[in-house]
Amino acid sequence: MLTINFTPFPILHTERLVLRRLSKFDVAELFKLRSNKNVMEHIGRPIATTLDDVQQIINVIEDSLINNNGITWAITLKGKNDLVGTIGLWRIVKEHYRAEIGYLIDPSLQGKGLMHEAMSPVIEYGFKKMKLHSIEANVSPGNVASIKLLERNNFVREAHFKENYFFNGKFLDSFIYSLVNGE
């Protein structure tokens, strides 16, 4: 079975980004993202309506990190400390060496290749440091930008689940994409 330890927290660097640990100082920036209808359109989670909603999200992320059940990075632009997005590996199934990747980024920065840039070291960390065998992504069929991002990162669509997710009074479809270590 997979053994994971996120201590010390791994800070990841790319040409334009620093991926660091979330902190209580990120509440306002994360609230801007989690309360934005455009950002949350395909996430399938309730929109944050208060700063306390976001603090609860950060608490869940921190608990998951402390218990070695998931890791989420704050995405920041190099030379700045303000959170502009998040990316993480969560829903880790240790007995199957598999985790789910999830991400979001400020709409003003979409289409600039930043999430593609952030995804590369996260995938590398998942495969080389965590020793994952595969990483999956659960994506709304209508989220064309996310689908293109996953495919640019060599993820392959494994499944199309019909109406498998109930959110906001509707049954929604899901695509499952995966990337297997070594492919």
Secondary structure as GFF3:
##gff-version 3
##sequence-region A 1 183
A	DSSP	beta_strand	12	13	.	.	.	ID=ss1
A	DSSP	beta_strand	17	21	.	.	.	ID=ss2
A	DSSP	three_ten_helix	24	26	.	.	.	ID=ss3
A	DSSP	alpha_helix	27	34	.	.	.	ID=ss4
A	DSSP	alpha_helix	37	40	.	.	.	ID=ss5
A	DSSP	alpha_helix	51	66	.	.	.	ID=ss6
A	DSSP	beta_strand	71	77	.	.	.	ID=ss7
A	DSSP	beta_strand	83	93	.	.	.	ID=ss8
A	DSSP	three_ten_helix	94	96	.	.	.	ID=ss9
A	DSSP	beta_strand	98	105	.	.	.	ID=ss10
A	DSSP	three_ten_helix	107	109	.	.	.	ID=ss11
A	DSSP	alpha_helix	114	124	.	.	.	ID=ss12
A	DSSP	pi_helix	125	129	.	.	.	ID=ss13
A	DSSP	beta_strand	134	139	.	.	.	ID=ss14
A	DSSP	alpha_helix	144	152	.	.	.	ID=ss15
A	DSSP	beta_strand	156	167	.	.	.	ID=ss16
A	DSSP	beta_strand	170	180	.	.	.	ID=ss17
###
